[in-house]
Amino acid sequence: MYYIVYKITNLINQKFYIGCHKTSNVNDDYMGSGKLIKNAIKKYGIENFQKDILFIFDNKEDMFNKEKELVTEELVLNRNCYNVKLGGTANYYYINHNGLNHKNNQHLILKNKLESDEEYKKEFIDKMIKINNENGLKRRGISPKNKNKIAIYKDNKQKYIFESELNEYKNNGWIRYKDLEYEYICDNCGKQFKTKRKKDNNKKHFCSHSCQCSYNNKHRIYRAVV
């Protein structure tokens, strides 16, 4: 077996990718597993890419160490580089041997690249929006203008405020979600009770504490215990 470190170059824009690969044939047609290089090959066509063998080793340790030496953080942050993670961290052998957390490492590099390269950031956001639209997904999460704020509710209305304003809003009937409760009449014993669960008008609603009724969460069915 051969343990190689290779470089793939886009002949149209000169962007490149450096990777490592275990193979029995140095001249095989393997063209990398990175997401960006795979997308680039799909976009420009494999005929517009050139693969060069940089180093050949007889063991994987030397191969990973050389990739780590070449694919540094500085290289990954280079806008002309298709690599998105540090060299030597892509292989599970290296991760387990050195006690690395691959996912955290990859997210950190991507975060740094997004913060340092505005053009890459724009391309990345446009790509994510396109993927979400194709899959029928909508953007989730809190709007940037509501960051560091808390959600409060009143009469089925929601508003985001700073926590320092909470007492003022509480005096006017607003309440935090974790304090939100609903009052119902038990369909089994007739007693009034409170719960954080909003009522489903298509199902009976029992007070499991007052009359020992239970709620089957898996099938969302209420039943009285007799």
Backbone torsions as a table, in degrees:
resi	resn	phi	psi	omega
1	MET	NA	148.8	177.0
2	TYR	-114.0	142.6	178.4
3	TYR	-116.7	104.1	-169.1
4	ILE	-111.7	152.3	169.6
5	VAL	-116.2	126.0	-172.6
6	TYR	-127.3	166.8	176.2
7	LYS	-132.0	130.6	177.4
8	ILE	-112.0	128.9	-176.5
9	THR	-119.5	132.8	173.9
10	ASN	-79.2	113.7	-175.5
11	LEU	-72.4	-10.5	-179.9
12	ILE	-88.1	-47.1	-177.3
13	ASN	-117.8	1.8	177.4
14	GLN	67.8	11.8	173.9
15	LYS	-70.5	154.4	-171.8
16	PHE	-140.4	166.1	178.4
17	TYR	-141.4	133.9	177.3
18	ILE	-116.0	129.1	-179.0
19	GLY	-145.8	178.3	177.6
20	CYS	-129.5	158.0	-170.6
21	HIS	-160.6	136.8	175.3
22	LYS	-97.4	128.5	-175.0
23	THR	-155.1	158.0	173.7
24	SER	-95.8	-7.9	-179.7
25	ASN	-131.6	108.3	-177.3
26	VAL	-58.9	-30.9	-176.9
27	ASN	-99.5	32.0	178.3
28	ASP	-70.9	177.5	-176.0
29	ASP	-98.9	18.9	179.2
30	TYR	-66.7	129.1	-175.4
31	MET	-124.3	32.0	173.9
32	GLY	90.7	160.1	-177.9
33	SER	-119.2	-0.7	-179.7
34	GLY	-66.4	145.0	-176.8
35	LYS	-62.5	-43.7	-176.5
36	LEU	-67.6	-41.7	-179.4
37	ILE	-69.3	-36.5	178.3
38	LYS	-66.2	-40.6	177.9
39	ASN	-66.5	-37.8	-179.8
40	ALA	-65.3	-42.8	178.9
41	ILE	-62.7	-39.5	178.1
42	LYS	-65.1	-36.3	-177.0
43	LYS	-75.8	-47.1	-172.5
44	TYR	-95.9	-17.2	-177.2
45	GLY	93.6	136.4	-174.2
46	ILE	-63.1	-23.7	-179.8
47	GLU	-66.9	-14.8	-179.3
48	ASN	-99.4	19.0	178.6
49	PHE	-126.0	142.6	179.7
50	GLN	-119.3	132.2	-179.8
51	LYS	-109.1	128.2	178.3
52	ASP	-122.4	134.1	176.4
53	ILE	-84.8	117.9	-177.4
54	LEU	-89.2	-43.1	-177.5
55	PHE	-145.8	148.5	175.1
56	ILE	-127.2	127.6	-179.2
57	PHE	-123.3	167.3	177.9
58	ASP	-106.4	8.4	177.6
59	ASN	-151.0	153.5	-174.7
60	LYS	-74.2	-29.3	-179.4
61	GLU	-60.0	-47.1	179.4
62	ASP	-64.9	-37.4	179.2
63	MET	-62.1	-48.2	-179.5
64	PHE	-65.7	-39.5	179.7
65	ASN	-63.6	-38.6	178.6
66	LYS	-68.2	-41.1	177.7
67	GLU	-62.8	-39.9	177.9
68	LYS	-63.1	-38.0	179.8
69	GLU	-66.8	-35.7	-176.6
70	LEU	-84.9	-44.9	-174.3
71	VAL	-93.5	83.5	-179.2
72	THR	-92.1	174.5	177.8
73	GLU	-62.1	-38.7	179.1
74	GLU	-60.7	-40.7	-179.9
75	LEU	-68.3	-43.0	-179.0
76	VAL	-61.8	-35.4	-179.5
77	LEU	-78.8	-7.7	177.5
78	ASN	-69.3	126.7	-175.9
79	ARG	-64.8	-17.4	179.2
80	ASN	-91.5	5.9	-177.3
81	CYS	-106.9	133.7	178.2
82	TYR	-84.4	-12.2	179.6
83	ASN	-68.9	140.2	178.6
84	VAL	-119.1	-1.0	177.7
85	LYS	-141.1	157.2	-176.6
86	LEU	-62.6	147.2	177.4
87	GLY	-64.0	145.4	179.6
88	GLY	86.9	-7.8	-177.2
89	THR	-105.7	-4.3	-175.4
90	ALA	-79.9	-18.5	-175.1
91	ASN	-101.9	134.9	-176.6
92	TYR	-63.7	-26.9	176.4
93	TYR	-61.2	-47.7	-178.4
94	TYR	-66.4	-39.7	-180.0
95	ILE	-61.0	-50.8	-178.2
96	ASN	-67.4	-38.4	-177.5
97	HIS	-66.6	-33.3	-176.9
98	ASN	-107.5	4.6	177.0
99	GLY	64.9	35.5	-178.8
100	LEU	-90.4	153.2	173.1
101	ASN	-102.4	100.5	-172.7
102	HIS	-60.7	-45.0	-175.9
103	LYS	-64.0	-44.6	179.2
104	ASN	-63.4	-39.7	179.8
105	ASN	-63.1	-43.9	-178.5
106	GLN	-65.9	-42.4	179.6
107	HIS	-64.7	-36.0	179.7
108	LEU	-65.2	-44.5	179.8
109	ILE	-64.4	-43.0	178.9
110	LEU	-62.7	-41.2	178.9
111	LYS	-60.3	-45.6	180.0
112	ASN	-64.3	-38.3	-179.3
113	LYS	-68.7	-38.4	178.2
114	LEU	-66.1	-36.1	-178.3
115	GLU	-76.8	-26.2	-173.7
116	SER	-100.1	-13.7	-175.6
117	ASP	-131.0	101.5	-176.3
118	GLU	-65.1	-37.6	-179.6
119	GLU	-66.6	-42.7	177.4
120	TYR	-64.0	-40.1	179.1
121	LYS	-60.3	-45.0	-180.0
122	LYS	-63.2	-44.4	179.0
123	GLU	-62.2	-40.7	-179.2
124	PHE	-65.2	-45.0	-179.7
125	ILE	-64.6	-44.4	178.8
126	ASP	-60.7	-38.0	179.3
127	LYS	-66.3	-43.5	179.9
128	MET	-65.0	-39.0	178.2
129	ILE	-63.8	-41.6	179.5
130	LYS	-63.4	-43.8	179.5
131	ILE	-63.7	-43.2	179.3
132	ASN	-63.2	-41.3	179.6
133	ASN	-64.9	-39.9	179.6
134	GLU	-65.8	-30.3	-179.2
135	ASN	-98.2	7.0	178.3
136	GLY	69.0	28.1	-178.5
137	LEU	-99.7	148.0	176.5
138	LYS	-110.6	156.6	179.4
139	ARG	-64.2	134.1	179.2
140	ARG	-114.0	166.6	176.2
141	GLY	105.8	176.1	-178.2
142	ILE	-85.5	137.4	177.9
143	SER	-61.3	145.5	179.8
144	PRO	-53.8	-33.1	-179.3
145	LYS	-69.2	-18.0	179.5
146	ASN	-103.4	8.8	179.3
147	LYS	-62.6	140.6	-179.3
148	ASN	69.2	15.9	176.1
149	LYS	-110.7	166.5	178.5
150	ILE	-116.7	153.4	-179.1
151	ALA	-92.0	135.1	175.0
152	ILE	-128.5	159.0	-172.4
153	TYR	-134.4	149.7	174.9
154	LYS	-163.5	124.7	178.1
155	ASP	51.7	48.0	179.5
156	ASN	63.4	19.4	175.4
157	LYS	-109.7	148.9	-179.9
158	GLN	-122.9	142.9	179.7
159	LYS	-146.7	147.7	176.9
160	TYR	-106.0	130.1	-179.5
161	ILE	-137.5	167.1	172.2
162	PHE	-78.8	147.0	-175.3
163	GLU	-60.6	-28.3	179.0
164	SER	-65.6	-17.7	-179.2
165	GLU	-94.5	-1.8	-170.8
166	LEU	-59.7	-47.1	-176.9
167	ASN	-59.5	-39.1	179.2
168	GLU	-62.2	-42.5	-179.4
169	TYR	-73.6	-33.2	177.8
170	LYS	-60.6	-37.1	178.8
171	ASN	-64.3	-20.4	179.6
172	ASN	-103.2	16.8	173.4
173	GLY	92.7	2.6	177.4
174	TRP	-81.0	154.4	-176.4
175	ILE	-147.5	148.6	176.6
176	ARG	-75.4	156.4	-177.2
177	TYR	-60.2	-42.0	-176.9
178	LYS	-66.4	-18.0	178.3
179	ASP	-99.0	-0.9	-176.1
180	LEU	-72.3	131.0	178.3
181	GLU	-136.8	151.1	177.1
182	TYR	-115.9	142.9	178.5
183	GLU	-106.7	129.8	-179.2
184	TYR	-135.8	166.7	171.7
185	ILE	-104.1	126.4	-178.6
186	CYS	-64.9	129.8	180.0
187	ASP	-75.6	-4.2	-178.8
188	ASN	-104.7	-48.0	-175.9
189	CYS	-110.7	-11.3	176.9
190	GLY	84.3	0.6	-179.2
191	LYS	-83.9	152.3	177.1
192	GLN	-84.5	139.4	179.8
193	PHE	-146.3	165.7	-179.9
194	LYS	-116.7	146.6	178.1
195	THR	-153.8	156.6	176.0
196	LYS	-86.2	-7.4	-178.0
197	ARG	-87.1	126.5	179.5
198	LYS	-73.7	140.5	-173.2
199	LYS	-71.7	139.2	172.3
200	ASP	-99.0	111.8	-174.4
201	ASN	-65.8	-13.3	179.2
202	ASN	-88.3	-3.4	-178.4
203	LYS	-129.9	155.2	174.5
204	LYS	-72.8	152.4	-177.0
205	HIS	-122.8	117.8	-175.8
206	PHE	-111.1	148.5	173.4
207	CYS	-91.0	102.7	-172.8
208	SER	-67.0	-22.1	-179.1
209	HIS	-85.1	-43.3	-173.9
210	SER	-74.6	-37.3	-175.6
211	CYS	-123.9	17.0	175.8
212	GLN	56.6	45.7	171.2
213	CYS	-95.1	155.8	-178.6
214	SER	-121.9	160.6	-178.3
215	TYR	-122.9	118.7	179.4
216	ASN	-88.4	101.4	-173.1
217	ASN	-68.3	-32.8	-176.5
218	LYS	-62.2	-43.8	-176.8
219	HIS	-108.0	2.5	178.7
220	ARG	52.7	53.4	179.1
221	ILE	-125.7	133.1	175.7
222	TYR	-95.3	139.4	176.4
223	ARG	-145.7	144.1	179.9
224	ALA	-82.7	137.8	177.0
225	VAL	-89.6	122.6	-177.3
226	VAL	-118.1	NA	NA
